């Protein structure tokens, strides 16, 4: 039997190798067993199932639906590829016990995945994922043929996007956006978010341009991840056809990246900082800023300046979700582009982030680059880099122990100020620059992150990180 392990956000594997109908059915059965054994007061015995544009995602979603129905759950199955946040919103809005999203998000086209959503409309916590893993093969797979389930009305085919989009229009000042005359571009990376902003902003004064929106299971030869290496096509377009902003969504539209209106790359970090400032300054909201450990220290400076409580979590939005569920959160965000908003779902939502950035521009009525320049003038430049390198899993424990016990005395010329080791190891210098090493949850990959005041300093820190791995 294939061993199935949940990573930072569900289970992912290569299609037709480990990601097979048999294994999807095994995971679905274990999930159904877990939910039956852990029912939650106030929620219904209902499951929402959605899927992205990957090869056979619709068929894997049908397989999951049939197993959930076979275990006595009422099931809502989306009729078309659907953004992950739309599925998460449906789980919460319809008071379902949980949801399953068939997607491998930003991974290469050969992969697919099984994302687990809990009743609150966010990523399932580590205990739930471990609970599902523990129940793998505990019971034989039970299923109901899709046609039979639809005929008996145990399975309902329903588009869950309209309800999500309606909620997004209430989350932002949509009337202000509607009359703003903004020119907005959306790089969809051939993913499931394609067309969503055109639909949301139809009938407004905004001009929306969707780039790379066709359905292509091979994603135009890229991985649908919001990183600059994948922006070449849209950068060339934007240089010839300027807009006010270009937002990028990943394969399942829960994460964001961006470019300015002329195709210049924007880090996810600066987008998060812009949104924090907008919520605090323009909207007058208060609460805690929750960020993952690998996210920019500009947020630390902003929070200190404005008297905002800052909470730092491990990597993975499920940890940010846990803080959002506690309440009093102003914004939740992670380095990879996951951003969650209060009053919505405790979940990253790339579509919500795009609309909130449009609201910001509509309120400010100055260019995006001017807003960024003002932030850097107040808090200093912050440049960021990350590299992923192969590192044997069996040596990772020794490396982390070495880093914790024998940290470098300086990062470049600045003395070491602090070491954090609750998720990987992060070295923080007195000047605010930092270097972090952290292993992938399931693969022999080591991620090395760095932030400093200049690109050259970032490259030097990353080289230092690589050098440290060679000492074990």
N, C-alpha and C positions, 0 to 999 in steps of 0.2 A: 504494500500500500504506500502511495506517495505520502511523505510527511508534509503536513501543511502548517505553516507558521504565519501568524499575523505580524506585520511590521508596524511602522508608525501610523499607517492609515489603511488597515485592511490587509487582505491577502492578494498578492500578485504573482503571476507566473507566466511562462511562455505558452501561448496558445498551441494546443495539440501535443505539447510535451507533458506538462503538469496541469495546465489549465484546460481540462477536458470536461465533457458533460458528466462523466462519472464522478470526478472530484468536486465539481460545482454542486452536484446533488448531495455528496457527502457533507460538504460545508453547510449547505442549506438545511439539511436534516439536523445537524448539530446545533445550528442557530435556532431552528424551531424548537428543539428539545430544551435549549437554554431559556428561550422566552416562555415556554409553557411552565417551566420550573420556577420562573422568576417574574410572574405577572405583577404589574404595577397598578396600585389603586388609582381609579379615575381614568384609565385608558382602556380602549377597546381591543378585542382580539383581532386586530387588523394589521396587515403588513403592506407597506408601499414598496413596489419594485420598479426601478428605472434602469436605463442603460444609455451608453454613449454611442459614438459612431464607429467603434472598432469592429473588426471582422467578427461576425457571429455574436456580437453583443446582444442583439435582439433574441437570438436563440438561447443564449445562456440565461437571459432574463426570464424567458418562458419556462426553462427548466427549473429555475428558482421558484417561480410562481407556482408551478405544478406541485413542487414539494411542500411549499407553505400551505397550499390548499389541501394537500394530502394529510397534513397534520392539524386540520380543523380551523385554520385561520381564514378570515375574509381577506382577500388580496386585491389591491389596486395595482394594475399593471399599466405603465405608460404606453401609448400607441406609437410613439415615435422617439428618437433619441432626445434626451432631456438633460438639462444642466443638473449637476449634483445638488446645488442649493435649492432647486425647485422640489426635488425629492425630499430633502431635509425639511423644507417648509411644510410640505404635505403631511409628513409624519407628525409634526407638532400640531398643525391646524386641524387634522382629522383625528387627533388623539389616538394614533396608532401605537402599538407596542414597539414598533421599530420599522426600519426600512433597509433595503438592500439596493445598492447602486452598482451595476456591472460596469466597471471602468478601471483602466489602469492609469487614469489621469494624464500625467506628462511623460509616462514611460514610452520606450520605443514601440513602434507598431506591432511588433511580434508579441507583445504582452497584453494580457487582460487582467482584470482584478475584480475583487468582491469587497466593496466597502460596506461596512456595517454602521447603521445609524440607530441611535437609541430614541426612546419615546419623547425626549425633550427637543428633538430636532437637531442633534449634533452628533459628532463622531463618538462612537462607543468608547467607554473608558477601558484602560488596560485590563481591569478585573473582568469585564464582560468578554473581552477578546480571549483572555486566558480560559474563562469558563466555557466558551464555545470550543476552543481547542481541546479542552479536557473531555468534551462529549463527542468528539469525532468517533464514528463507528460504534457508539454506545447502543444504537438501535438501527435496525434495517431502514433503508430509505422508503418512505411512503409518499406516493404522489397521486394526483388526479389529472387525467388528460386535460389539456387547456380547453378544448372545445366543450367537454363535459362540465368543467368548472364555470365557464361562461354561461352555458345553458342553464345551470342550476342557480346562477347568480351569486355563486360563492366567489367567483373571479369577476372583477369589473375592470374593463379597459377604459381608462380616463386620462385625459391630458391634464396634468397638474400644474402646467406652466401659467395659465391665466390667473389662478389664485395667487401664485407667487408674485407675478408682475403687478397685480393690483396692490399687494402689500408693499412692494417697493415704491410705488407711486405715493403711498402714504408715509413711507419712511423719510422721504426727501421732500423739499418744497418744490413739488412738480410744476405748479403754476409758474413759479419763477423761472425754472428751467425752460418751460414751454415757450415763453416769450423772449428768451435770451438771445436768439439768433446765433447760437454757437455752432461752429463747424467741428463735428466730432467724427473721428475715425476709429474703427474697431478692427484690430488685427485678430482674427478668430483662430489663426493657426490650424485651419481646417477642422476645428473642434465643434463641439455641440452647442457652443454659445452663438454660432453664426446666425445672424438675423435678429437676435434678441433685442438689440438696441434700435434697430430699424422699426421693429414692432412697438417697442415701448414709446418711441419718440415720433411715431407716425401722427401726422396732423398738427405737429408743433412747428415753431419757426426754426428749429434746429435742423441742420443739414447733417445727415448720417451717411458715412461711407464704410461699408463692410469690405475688408480686405481678406483674401484667402478664405472665403466662406463656403466653398463647395464641399460636398461630402466625399472625402477621400480617405479610406482606411489606412493608407500609407502616409498620410499627413504631408504630402508634397515632398517626401524624402527627408523630413526632419522629425525630431521628437517634439510633440506639442507642449513645450515648456516655455514659460515667459522669460527667456534669457536672450541677450543681444545677438548671439550667434544665429538665432532663428528669425531675425527681423529683416534680413537682407531685402526681400521682395518689397515689403511695405516701406522700408526706409527710402528706397529708390522712388517709389510712388510719391511719398510725402515731400521729397525734395522738389518735385515738379508741381505738386498740388498741395500747398500748405493748408493745415487745419489748425484749430486752437489746441487740440489734444488728440493723442492716439492712445487708446487703452488696449492692452493685450490680455486675452484670457487663455488659459491653458486648455487641454483637451476636454475637460469636463466642466469648465467655466467656474470653478470655485476659487481659483487663484488668479492674481493679476500681475501684470508688468506694464510698462508704458514707454512712450516716446513723446517728445514735445511735437509741436505741429509740423516741424520740418524733418522729423525722423531721427533726431538726436536721442540717444538712449537715456532713459531715466531708470535709476535703480528702484527696486521695490522699497528700499529704505526711505528714499526721499518722498515717495508717494505716501508712505505711512506718516511721515513727519508733517506733510502738508495736511493730511486728514486730521491728525491730532490738533494742529493749530486751528483748523476750520471749526472743529467741534467745540473747542474750548473758547476761542476768541469770537468767532462769528455767531455760533449757536448758543454760547453761554452755558454749555453743559459742564457738569462736574462728575467726578468719579475716578476710579483707579485706571491707570494705563497698564495693561498686561502685555508683556512682550516675551517672545522666546529668547533664549540665551544668545542666539546668533544674530540678533537684530541690533541695528545701529545704536551707538552710544549718544547720538544726537538726541534721541528720545530721553535719555537720562538727564541731559542738560536742560532740555525743554521742561521736563517735569520738575526739576529743581528750581528753575526760574519761575514757574507758575504755581508752585506749591501743590503739584499733583502727585499723589501716591503712585509709586512705580512698583509693579510686581513682575519678577522675572521667573520664567518657567523653563522646563526642559523642552527639547525640540519635538514638535508634533502638536498640531492644533488641538488634539484631545486634552492636552494639559491647559491650554488657554480656555477651552470650552469649560473645563471644571471650574475655573475662576469666574467665568461669565455666569455660570449657574448660581454662584454665590451672590451675585448682584452687585450693584454700585460700580459697574465697569464703564468707563468712558470709551475705550477702544481696545480691541484685542488684535494683535498682529504678530506675524512671524516673517523671518527673512525670505522665505521662499515665495512670498506674495499672498499668503492667506490673511485676510482681514475680516474681522467680525464686528458688528455694530450692536449697541444696546437697543432694546425695543424691537428686535427682529428675531433672529434665531441665533443660538450660541454656536455658530458655524461660520466658516469662511464663505464669502459670497462675492465673487468677482463682478457680478452684475450690479450688486448694491454699491460696491466700491466705485464703479464707473459712474453711476448716477450721482453719488456723493461728490465726486470730483467735478462733475458738471455743475452741481449746486454751488460748490466753492467758487468756480469761475464766474458763475452768474452773479454771485454776491459781490465778489472782489472787483470785477470788471477791469482787471489788469491781466497781463499775460502770465502764463504759467512760469516762464523763465524769470520774470520779475519777482514772483512769489518765492521761487527757489533762491534767487539772489538775496532776497531779504532774510530768509532763514539762515543762509550761510554767513551773511554779514553779522547776524546776531549770535550764532552759535558756532561759527567756524566751519571750514570745509571738512567733510567726512567722506573719505574714499574707501571702497570696500572691494575685496576679492575673495574668491574661493576656488580651490582646486580639489578634485577627487582623485585619489591615488590608490592603487592596489596594495593591500596590506593583509597578511595572513590572519585569519580569525584566531588561530591558536596562539598568536603572539600578542593579540590586542590587550589582554589583561596585563601582561608584563609591561607593555608600552604605557598604559594608563598609570600603573603603579610608579614607573620611572618618572613620568611627568609630574605626578603629584608630589613625589618625595624629593626630586632633584630639579626643580624649576629653574629656568634661566634667571640670572640676577638682573638682567636688563632686557628690555625690548628696544632694539636699536640703541639709542643713547639715554633712554628714560628708565629709571629704576623701576623694578617690579613693585606694584602696590598691592595686588590681590590675586589669589588663585581660587577659582570656583571649579568644583569637581562633581556636581550633582548630575551632570549629563555630559560625559566627555571631560576634558580639562581645558579651562579657559584662563589665560594669563592676561592680566590687565595692568598696564603701566601707569605711572603717575601722570603722564601727559594725556591719558584717556585712550591711547591706542591699545589694541588688544590682538591676541592670537589665540585661536582655539583649535583643538584637535578632537575629533569625535568619530566613532565608528558608525557605519550603516547598521540598521537594526538586523538585517538578515543576510548581508553580502560581505565578502572580504574586501570592502572598500573603506578607506579612511578619508574623511572630509577634513580639509584644513581651511579655516576661515581667518581673515584678518581685516582690521580696519585701522586707518591712520589718516593723517592730514593731507597726504599726497599719494599719487599713484605709485611713485617710485618707492616710497616707504612701505606701501602695501606689498609690492613685489618682494622687497627685502624680507618682510615678515613671513610671507609665504615660503620663501626659500629657507628661512630659519626653521619653519615648521617641518619641511621636508627633511632638513638636516637632523632634527630631533628624532625622526622616525628611524634613522639609521644607527642610532645609539643603542638599540635593543636587538 
